[in-house]
Amino acid sequence: MGKLKYFLGIEIAQSSFGVALSQRKYALDILEETGMLDCKPVDTPMDPNVKLIPGQGAFRRS
């Protein structure tokens, strides 16, 4: 039957060091389906130096 390569959208790579699991193909499929395959990636969606304090912020319930 051979080595397992994909299972439920998860890529499986086996080596003498162990097993590596990746959802890269799944993520690419989602980006393609939503028309975002050519979007510009960013490392951090917000300023990493912002200190978040519970109970404070711009979010308010109406």
C-alpha positions in Angstrom: 0.0 0.0 0.0 2.9 2.4 0.6 3.7 5.2 3.0 0.9 7.6 4.0 1.3 11.0 2.3 -2.0 12.7 2.9 -4.8 12.1 5.4 -7.8 14.4 5.9 -6.0 17.3 4.3 -2.9 16.9 6.4 0.4 16.1 4.7 2.5 13.5 6.4 6.3 13.3 5.9 8.1 10.4 7.5 11.9 10.1 8.0 14.3 8.3 10.2 14.0 11.3 12.6 10.3 11.0 13.0 7.0 12.2 11.4 6.2 15.8 10.3 2.6 17.0 9.9 1.7 20.0 7.7 -1.5 21.7 6.7 0.2 23.8 4.0 -2.0 22.3 1.2 -5.1 22.9 3.2 -4.2 26.5 3.8 -3.4 27.1 0.1 -6.7 25.5 -0.9 -8.6 27.9 1.4 -6.7 30.9 0.0 -7.5 29.8 -3.5 -11.2 29.2 -2.8 -11.5 32.7 -1.3 -9.6 34.4 -4.0 -6.8 35.4 -1.6 -4.0 33.3 -3.1 -2.1 36.4 -4.3 -2.6 38.4 -1.1 0.3 40.1 0.5 1.3 38.3 3.7 2.2 40.0 6.9 4.2 38.7 9.9 2.2 40.4 12.6 -1.3 41.9 12.0 -0.8 44.5 14.8 2.0 46.4 16.6 3.8 43.8 18.7 4.6 46.4 21.4 1.0 47.2 22.2 0.2 46.3 25.8 -3.3 44.8 26.2 -5.1 45.4 29.5 -8.4 43.6 30.2 -11.3 46.0 30.5 -9.6 48.8 28.5 -9.7 49.5 24.8 -11.8 50.8 22.0 -14.3 47.9 22.0 -17.6 49.0 23.5 -20.9 47.2 23.6 -23.9 49.1 22.3 
